Amino acid sequence: MIRTSSKVVATCVVATFLWVSAAMAGEVEVLHWWTSGGEAAAVGVLKDMLKKEGHDWKDFAVSGGAGANAMTALKSRAVSGNPPTAAQVKGPQIQQWAEMGVLANLDDVAKANNWDKLVPPQVAKIMKYDGHWVAVPVNVHKINWMWCNPEVFRKAKAKIPTTWDEFVVSSDKIKKAGFIPVAFGGQNWQEATAFESIVVGVGGVDFYVNTLVKADPKAIDSDTMVKAFETLRTVKKYTDKNAPGRDWNLATSMVIKGQAAMQFMGDWAKGEFTAAGQSPGVDYVAVPVPGTSNSYLFNVDSFIMFKVKDKAAQEAQKTMARLILSPEFQTVFNLNKGSIPVRFGIDRTKFDDVAHRSMSEFEATASDGSLQPSMAHEMAVYPAVRGAMFDVITNFYNSDMSAKEAAKKLAAAVKEAETE
């Protein structure tokens, strides 16, 4: 993983809040961005579980921006020397906070509750700094899903594709039948979401790791990356003219209503189908993006704990960390979120068929090394590198730039971002 100098906050932050004063004994002030119905309900369960063990929860919820607003609020609090005691932080940003020496060590909680055996090493690595647990994972979203309306495929006499060649054949039939092959939203994160699935589908897991996780400029500037960009352009060919600026959930609605055949999106899309009263395997089908049946790109939400002096507050933090990975919370939260548990050994009874498949694939890919972090969803590279990738991907998608030029620009952008 690429390492760059942390620019999360000014250097003076380290001196100002190595120790955070707890507002009262046994209280954790928790910054998070889970404010929608199901998510808020799940957070309420964690709050109640914490209270049952004698600790208080002070909510610091920041909605909007898929977490961007929350990170802005966290940095503001940190600069002023008054961060919350716990905060929802993802991916390499965990490492950036840990580098400043301000995070609590969770090794004792992890050891007592067997985290190293329950959490896959690919996920645990992101939650650790210098081999020590400094964050606790909450859930797993699979990114490389393709959501399909089987009725549209039947009407078009097309096959749900498993390869990119089949994708072209099926999309041509769907288009000829009067439907939109791909429901798409023209926003940079949606373009990056589709692109990273294409990269692993076209180049395989090792190529994905070298290009979008390790961000090796030499691997990026290659014929395989050129092919990935060409495939992204092929996907665009089968979207509709109103795609630019469309929100992801509106694109999902197009599949639900039978206006479009398929959508490339993470498993949060399942919530839209569920809300519409649709059943998996009947009204909709969830399958891997073409070429990715043996791959799993993951997005994991997690919490970091800031150092506190107060002993009761320390115990509250440790209790919260333990409860997050408890079977009860893992089940309740992920049923509400549409994601799956991040730890092994959870009873699958209450989960639907899509979740069952995701859970099985999560375990299988964790064993064979095909479980990899999502670049598009902040799990693989630092923000500066991710931003550089986004810029090139969206510029390519929205221009007549050649795929060869895009590969060269992506390699150059990553190399420049490394030095920042």
N, C-alpha and C positions, 0 to 999 in steps of 0.2 A: 504494500500500500504506500502511496506517495506521502511523504511528510513535508509539510511546509511550515514556516513560522506562524505561530498562532497570532491572528489579528482580531480575535474575538472581542477583546477589551484592551484597554491601555495597560501598559506594563505596571503602572502604579496600583492596579487592582490587587496584585498579589500581596502587596504590603498592607492593603486596607482591610482585607477580609479573610485572612488565613483562618480566623475563628469567627463564627457567626453566633451572635447571642440569641438564644431562644426566647421567644416572647413569654412563655410560661412553661412550667414543668410538663413534660409529656406531650408537647404540641409539635406538629409538623405543619409548616405552611407549604402547600403544594401548588407549584405552577404547572398548568397543563392546558391543552387546547381542546379537550373533549367536552364540547358544550351541546352537541346535538342530542336528540331524544334518547336513542339507545346507548350512546356513549356516556351521556350524563347519568343515566340510570345505573350503568355499570360502575362508574366512579362512586356513585352513592353507596353501592354495595361495599366497596373497599373502605369507604369512610365509616360505614356502620361496623364493619369487621374490626377496624382499628379502635373504635370507641368501645366495643365489647371487651377489648383487652386493656382498657383503662387509659387510652391516649386520645388526644384531641386533634382534629383536622381543621386547619384554616385554609379555606379554598382560595386559590389565586388563579382563576380561570380566565384565559385570554382567547377569545374566539377569532376566527377568520384567518385567511392567508395560509391554511394548511400547516400551521405552526410558525410561520414567518413572524407574525405579530407577537407570538409568545416569546420568540427568541429576541426580538427587539426589546420587549419588556424586561426580559431576564438580563440582558446586557446593561440596560439602564439601571436596574437595581444593583447589579454587580459593581458598576463604576462608582455608584454612590456608597459602596461598602455595605450594602444591606440586601444580599441575595436571599431568596427563600431557602428553607431548609431542604426542600426536595424540588426537583424540576424535571419536566419531561424533555429529554435531549436525545438526539439520534446519532447513530453512526460515528464517523471520525470526529465529530464535534465533541464527543465524549473524551477523546484523547486530548483535544485542545484544552478543555477545562482541567483535565488531570495533570497536564504538563505544568500548570500554574500552582500545583500543590494544594488546591483548595477542596478536594473531594475526600469524603470519608472512605475508609477502607472497609469493605464488606466481606472480607475473607472469612471471618468467624461465622457469619450467617451462612455463607456459601458452604463452608465445611460441614456445619451442623445439619444442613438440609440437602447435602449431596448434589449441589448445583452442577458440579463438573461431570456427574454421571447423567443428570436429567436434561441438561442443555447441550445441544450439539456444539462441538468445538468451533465450527465456523461462526456461530453466533456468540459463543463465550469469548472468543478472541476480541470481538468488538466491544464487549462489556468490560474488558480488562485493560489495565495499564501497567506495563512492566511486570506482567504476570499476576497482578492483584485485581480482584473484583472491585470495580468502582461504580458499576451501574447494574441495575436489575432489569432484564427483559420482560416485556408484558405479553406480546402476541407475535404472530407471524402472518404477514400478507404475502400471498404468491402474486407475482407481477405478470408472468408470461401466460396469462389466460386468454383464450379467444371465446367470446360469448356469442352463441349462434341461435337464430330462430329456425328450428327445423322445418316449420311449415313453408317458409320462404324457399328453403333449399328444395323441398318436395315440389313446390309449384314450378320452380325453375329447372327441375330434373337435374339438379347439381349435387355433387358429393361434398360433404364437409371435408375441407382439405387437411392433409397431414404433412404435405410438402409444399414448397413454394411454386413448383410447376403445377400441382393440382390447384393451388390457389388461383392462378391465372385462368385455368380452364373453367373452374367453377364460377369465378367472378364474371367472366365473359357471358356465361349462360344466365347468371342472375341479372346482369345488366340488360341483356336481350329480352328477358322476361318482364322488364319494367320495374325492377327493384334496385335499390342502392346496395351495391356489394358490401361496402365498409362504412359503418357509422363512425364519424370522426369529429374530433374537436380541435380546431386549429389554435392550440395554446402550446407554448414551448415545452411544458412538462408532459403533455400528452404526446407530442412528437417524439420526445426523448424516451418515453415509456414504450412506444411502438418500436423505436429504433433499437433499444437495447435488447428487446426480444428478438428482433431480426438479426442482430449481431451474433447472438448465441445460436440462433437457428441456422444461420448461414455458415458461421465459422466454427461452431462447437464451443465447449466449455473452456478449453485451454486458450483459445483465441479470445474469448470474452474476458478471461482473467487478465491476459497480457495487455489488452487494449483498454478496457473500461474499469478495471480494478487496479492493476499496476500502472496503467496509463503509460505504457512504453511507446514513445514516439515512433520508433522503428517498426514496431508491430502494427501501429495504427496506419502508417503510410505504406500500405500493402495492397496487393490485388484483391485479397479477401475483404478488406474494408471497402474497397471500391465496389465490390459486388453487394455488400451490405447497403451502401448508399443507393445503388441502382435498384435494389429491392424496395427500399423505402419509397423511392419515386414511383415504382410500380404500384405500391399500395395507394399512394395519393391518386393515381389514375382512376382508382375505383371508388373514390369518395365523391361527395356531391359539392356543388358550387357554394353552398351555404355553410360549409364546415368551418371556415375561419372564424375564430372567436367563440365557437360553440362550447358550452360547458360539457364536461364529461357525462353528467347524468342525463343531459338532453340527448346525447348520442346514444346512451343506453336505452332511453325511451323509444328511439327509432327502431331498435331491435325488438323491444317489447311489443310495439304496435304493428310490427310486420312491415315497416317501411324499408328497413335495411336488414341484411342477412347476418352481419357479424360485426363485432367490435373487439379491438385489442385493449384490454384494461385489466387492472388488478382486481382481486376478489371483493373489494368493496362494492363493485358493481352488482354483486349478488343481492345486496340490500334493496336495490331498485326493483329487481324481479320479484323479490319477496313481498315488498310493499304493494306491488301490482297484483298480488294474489297468484303468482305463477309458481309452478313446481318444476324442479330440476329433472331433466330426463323426459319431461312431457311437453311443457310449454317452451322451455329453453334448454340448451345444451352447453356445458362448459368443457372445453377441451384445450390442450396446450396449443400455443401459437405454432404454426407449421415449423417442423424441424426441431422443436424443443421438448419432445416427449420425455427425454431423459435428462432434462435440466430443470432447475428450480431457482428462479431469481427471487430473493426474499427482501422484504421490508419489515423491520422490527421496531416497534415502539419501545422506549425504555425510560427509566428514571435514574438520575444521578442524585446523590445526597451530599450536600455541602457539610464541611466540618463544623461541629457545634461543641461548645464547652459544657453546656448543661447535661448532666448525666441522664436525667429523665428524657430530655429531647433525643439523646443518642439512642436510648432504648426504644423510643417511639419510631425513629428512623429504621432501626433494625427490625422492629415488628412489622413496619410497613413493607420492607423489602421481603421479609419472609412470607407475608400474606399474599403479595403479588404473585409469587410462584406456587401458592397453595392450590391444590386441585379445585377447591370450591371457587376461588376467584377466577382461575384460568378458564373454568367452564362457563360461569355466568358472564364474564366480560366478553369472551370470544363468541358466544352465542348472540350477544347483542351487537358486536362489532362486525360480524361477518368474516372475521379472521379465524385462525386456528391457534390452539395452545402452543406456546413456545417450548414447553417441557414435554418430555415423553411420559407415557404411562397414564394419560387421562382417559377416563371412560368415554367412549364415543357415542353412547346410546342416544343422547339428545341432539347430536349433530346430524346435518343432512348429508345427502350423497356427495355433493360437491366438497364439503368439508372432509368427508371420509377419504375421498380421493387425494385431497391436498395433504391430509395427515399422513397417508401412506407414502406419498411421493416425498414428503418432507423427511421422513425417516430413512427412506431408501437412498435419497440423494445425499443425506448427511453421512451415510456410510461409504458411498463410493466417490465422494468429492465433487459431485455435480451441484451441490447446494452452494449458491454464490450470492453475494450481496448486490442489491440493485444500485446502479449508478444514478438513475433518474430520481430515485427516492431517498437520496442522501445517505446511503449505506456504504458506498464503496470508496469514494474519494473525498478529499477536503473541498469545502465550498468554492474556493477559487478555481480549482480544476473542473469541478462540476459546472460552474458558471461558464467557463471557457468552452466546454463541450456543448452545453446548451446553445450558446451563441452560434456555433458552426452548424449544428444540426438544424436549428430553426431557420438560419439563413439559407441553407441548402434547400430545405423543404419549401421555402417561400420564394425561390428564385430559379433561374435557369442555370445555376452553377453546375458544372459537370461533376460526376461522382469522383473522378480522379482528382479534380481540384479540391473537392470537399475533404478527401482523405488527407491530402497534403496540408490543408488549412487546419484540420483537426489536430494533426501531429504537431504543427507549429504552435497552435494555441495552447496545447497542453504543456509543451516545453517552456513556453513563456510563463505560464501560470505557476510552474514549479519554482521559478526564481522569485516570485512575489513574496 
